Amino acid sequence: MRERRKYERYQHNVPISIEWDGEEFEGKLVNLSMTGAGCFVRKRFPLYAEITVAVQAKDPFTGDGEPFRCQATVVRCCKVGTDREYQLGLFFTHLTEENLAQIMDMAYY
């Protein structure tokens, strides 16, 4: 089967928080590309939910850094195992130039 993704996905294990419907949920980013991400959370989200993602990324050279925030749409939500954990597929929307630079930094370092 041929890969349909336009951009390569890079594996990560980074804490994230997701804001949706006035609440905040903690999770873990497991992969990242220029257009989206995969993560695990303990909340079932409806498809096409518009969310705000804060990725707890650190500068690879200094270890410093603020989380970067961006908007995303939930394009997949699948229950994982028997636990209350869900795997989300996210499509980034409204990315700024700064967001793109931060994603590139995370992807390549």
C-alpha positions in Angstrom: 0.0 0.0 0.0 1.3 3.4 -1.0 1.6 6.2 1.6 -0.8 9.0 0.9 0.7 11.6 3.2 2.3 14.6 1.5 4.7 15.3 4.4 6.8 12.8 6.4 5.8 12.1 10.0 8.4 12.3 12.7 8.1 10.3 15.9 7.9 12.2 19.2 7.0 11.7 22.9 6.0 15.2 24.0 3.4 16.4 26.5 0.5 18.4 25.0 -2.6 20.1 26.2 -5.8 20.4 24.2 -8.4 23.1 24.7 -11.9 22.4 23.6 -15.4 23.5 24.6 -14.0 25.5 27.6 -12.0 22.6 29.0 -8.4 21.6 28.9 -7.1 18.0 28.5 -3.6 16.6 28.8 -2.1 14.2 26.3 1.0 13.0 24.5 2.1 13.9 21.0 3.4 10.8 19.3 4.0 12.0 15.8 4.2 15.3 13.9 4.3 16.5 10.3 4.0 19.9 8.7 0.2 19.5 8.3 -0.9 17.5 11.4 -0.1 15.3 14.3 -1.0 12.1 16.1 -1.6 12.1 19.9 -3.1 10.1 22.7 -5.6 11.6 25.2 -8.1 10.3 27.8 -11.0 12.1 26.1 -13.2 11.1 23.2 -13.5 14.1 20.8 -16.1 14.3 18.0 -14.8 14.3 14.5 -14.2 17.7 13.1 -14.0 19.3 16.5 -12.0 22.6 16.3 -9.4 22.5 19.1 -6.4 24.5 20.3 -3.2 22.4 20.8 -0.4 23.5 23.0 2.8 21.5 22.4 5.2 21.5 25.3 8.3 21.7 23.0 11.7 22.6 24.2 14.5 24.1 22.1 16.7 21.2 21.1 19.9 23.1 21.9 19.1 25.0 25.1 16.2 23.0 26.6 14.3 26.3 27.0 11.1 27.3 25.4 7.4 28.1 25.7 4.7 25.8 24.4 3.6 26.6 20.9 0.0 26.9 20.3 -2.0 26.3 17.1 -5.5 25.5 15.9 -6.3 22.0 14.7 -9.3 19.9 13.5 -9.8 16.4 14.8 -9.9 14.1 11.7 -9.7 10.8 13.6 -10.6 9.5 17.1 -10.1 5.8 17.8 -10.3 4.1 21.2 -7.1 2.3 22.1 -7.3 -1.1 23.9 -9.6 -1.4 26.9 -8.3 1.7 28.6 -10.0 5.1 28.4 -7.4 6.3 26.0 -8.1 7.6 22.5 -5.7 8.1 19.5 -6.4 11.4 17.7 -5.4 12.4 14.2 -5.1 16.2 14.0 -5.0 18.4 10.9 -3.4 21.8 11.7 -5.4 24.9 10.6 -4.4 28.6 10.7 -0.7 28.0 11.1 1.5 31.1 11.5 5.0 31.4 10.1 6.2 31.0 13.7 4.2 27.8 14.1 5.7 26.4 10.9 9.2 27.2 12.1 8.5 25.5 15.5 7.2 22.4 13.7 10.3 22.3 11.5 12.5 22.6 14.6 10.7 19.7 16.3 10.7 17.6 13.2 14.4 17.9 12.4 15.9 17.9 16.0 
